[in-house]
């Protein structure tokens, strides 16, 4: 068999491609069962759910329970949940003209995001959802606004009572200026 110079170059080029593919071969990712029990990157999330307002009006606790169940299935640690706004939608979504925006803050493993989106898509109460990842400082500020009680109408001894403008010792001195005109 007579091997030409051109054939030898093709053979060597083919060998280098084979070696390159072997060296950089993509290995399959570890299976989910192998990852159980290992903590991956826990991240901080804010999620705005758009829920079926009719279902929420009939059974608020049950609807909130469905949202909490979705988060529990994704092994999320719920920090704060709160109904935010109910009203008419700008456009019809999946036959819904009204909806309830339900705000949640939670901690969840970053690898669960795809499962979270899939569960929400399959759920009939959740019309849409928007998931945002936050840094720790911003997350703390956002969650603090829900944890602080409002002090409207409370008789707390810790806070000083408001003082009217112009009251106090300085108000007597202002009358002295009027006496000089007499």
Beta strands, then each sheet from edge to edge (+ up, - down):
strand 1: 42-51
strand 2: 77-93
strand 3: 96-109
strand 4: 126-134
sheet 1: 2+ 3- 1+ 4-
end
